[in-house]
Amino acid sequence: MAITLLIIIFLINMVGALYLLIKLLKLKKEQAPDREYKRMINHMSPYLWTSLIISVILFIIALIVGGF
């Protein structure tokens, strides 16, 4: 059970990182100005906070279930 939760945490974070990497590469390819990078971060901020909160909660649950 604990391993499954840790794998879920890993997958959630990897999907978020992959999405950001794809967006970053797209902006670099288009030679976008700095304001576009700021807009991307502002757009992604709620997702990043949600991902962080879910990851922390699942990690704590995994620790409790796994018996530390």
CORWOTA-V113259 format. One record per residue. RES is the residue in one small letter. PHI is phi as a letter, one per 30 degrees, with the letter a starting at -180 (NA if undefined). OMEGA is omega as a letter, one per 20 degrees, with the letter a starting at -180 (999 if undefined). Layout:
res:RES phi:PHI omega:OMEGA
res:RES phi:PHI omega:OMEGA
This chain:
res:m phi:NA omega:a
res:a phi:d omega:r
res:i phi:d omega:r
res:t phi:d omega:r
res:l phi:d omega:r
res:l phi:d omega:r
res:i phi:d omega:r
res:i phi:d omega:r
res:i phi:e omega:r
res:f phi:e omega:a
res:l phi:d omega:r
res:i phi:e omega:a
res:n phi:d omega:r
res:m phi:d omega:r
res:v phi:d omega:r
res:g phi:d omega:r
res:a phi:d omega:r
res:l phi:d omega:r
res:y phi:d omega:r
res:l phi:d omega:r
res:l phi:d omega:r
res:i phi:d omega:r
res:k phi:d omega:a
res:l phi:d omega:r
res:l phi:d omega:r
res:k phi:d omega:r
res:l phi:d omega:r
res:k phi:d omega:a
res:k phi:d omega:r
res:e phi:d omega:a
res:q phi:h omega:a
res:a phi:d omega:r
res:p phi:d omega:a
res:d phi:e omega:a
res:r phi:d omega:r
res:e phi:d omega:r
res:y phi:d omega:r
res:k phi:d omega:r
res:r phi:d omega:r
res:m phi:d omega:r
res:i phi:d omega:r
res:n phi:d omega:r
res:h phi:d omega:a
res:m phi:d omega:a
res:s phi:e omega:r
res:p phi:d omega:r
res:y phi:d omega:a
res:l phi:d omega:r
res:w phi:d omega:r
res:t phi:d omega:r
res:s phi:d omega:r
res:l phi:d omega:a
res:i phi:d omega:r
res:i phi:d omega:a
res:s phi:d omega:r
res:v phi:d omega:r
res:i phi:d omega:r
res:l phi:d omega:r
res:f phi:d omega:r
res:i phi:d omega:r
res:i phi:d omega:r
res:a phi:d omega:r
res:l phi:d omega:a
res:i phi:d omega:a
res:v phi:d omega:a
res:g phi:d omega:r
res:g phi:i omega:r
res:f phi:i omega:999
